[in-house]
Amino acid sequence: MTDEPDDLALASNLVRAAGSLAADMRRSGVQPTRKTSVTDLVTPADHAAEALIVNRLRAARPEDGIVAEEGSSQPGRRTWFVDPVDGTYNYAAGITLWCSAMGLADGSQPVLGAVYHPAADDLWSGGTGRPTTRNGEPVPPIADRPLAESAVASYLHPTTMPDDSVREPLLRALRRAGTVRTFGSGSIELAWVADGRLGGFFQHDCLPWDWLPGAALVTAAGGHVAVVPANGHQWYLAGSKQLIDDLATALHGSG
């Protein structure tokens, strides 16, 4: 017998610890640094929370690989993708919609995900053979609804607006949605798809740490995910089967 946590318990413990650390640092005051734009920021909490996850993960799963947003990287038999503070602009601005997220993948396939939203004290976890839970309680199965009757989350950065190859398919999809919301944290948006608060999510050219944790939660909640090429970009879709089919049709300008 061993007291070592399984992968899902390990991920859940790590995102809670990292999110709690970042929240404590936010209350003490943090100074953001701009990376590429006014909304692309990094703070000392990003680095501290990432170090916490990476150090504990290396000790607990030394044979696994790690890819983290702020630069930590090592190869391994499986790969953990880590976003220590997803929604850093929100975090730095005092907007409470940010989280800590991590996902495990075997090759390109999501195995599990864990997302912790400190402001609400919500912890989602789930994966292959492990139905998604929020704070230990199973979420309801994802209902199969059309795009026209659903709230979807997406985002278009101001610098990308002139790019027809992104803007045009996005607007085609948005016009067919029941309503649209933008919150600034993809992992929270995907977790809300998993627990039914949102009907769907779509975004172009997602980075793996922004996609895999939430994608695992959606599939473990009985939903569907897909990566669809359109206009030279990869579009990442999550929701019910019908909603994903509707999104794919809209992105391609058909139907």
C-alpha positions, 0 to 999 in steps of 0.5 A: 500500500502507498499513500501517494495520490493518484494522478487526478488527486495530485493535479487537484492538490497542486492547482489548489495549492498554486491558486491559493498561493497566487491569491495570497500574493495578490492580496499582498500586492503584485507588480505585473510586467508586460510581455507582448501587449497590454493584456499579455502580462506576467506577475511574480505570482505566475512564476511562484505558482508555476515553481510550486507545481513544477517542483512538486510534480517533479518529485511525485512524477519524475518520469513525466514531462512538463510544459508550463506557460512561463517556461518550465519544460522537461521531456517524459513518458507523458506530459503535464501542461501547466498554466499557473495563473490563467487570466493574468490580466484579470488577476493583475487588475483585481478581476476575480475571473482567473484560475490555476489549471493543469492537464495531463496528456498521453501523446495528443490525447487529454487524460485528465484536467484540474482547474481551481478558481480561488475566488469562488473556491471551485475545484473541477477535476475529471478525466478518462474513466473519472467523471468531472466533479466540482468540489467533489460532486459530479456535474450533470451530463452536458445537454445536447443543444444547438448553437442557436440556443446556447451561450458560448465563450470566445475571444478576439484580440484587438490586434487580430481584428484586421485579420480576415482569416480569423475575424470572418469565421469567428463572426459567422459563428457568433452570429448563429449563437444564442448569446456570447460571453467573454471572461478572459480565462479559457480554463474557467470558460471550459470548466463552465462548459463542463458543468453546464453554465455555458453551452460551448467554447470556441477559440482559434490557435489555442496553446496546449495549457489553455486547452487541455485541462478544460478539454479533459473536463468537458469530455469527462462530463459527457461533452465533446471537443474537436479541433477544426481547420478553417481559413488557415487556423485551427479552431478549438471547439467544446460543448455538446455534439450538436453545438460542435457540429453547428460551430464547425458548419458556421466556421466553414461558412456553410449551412 
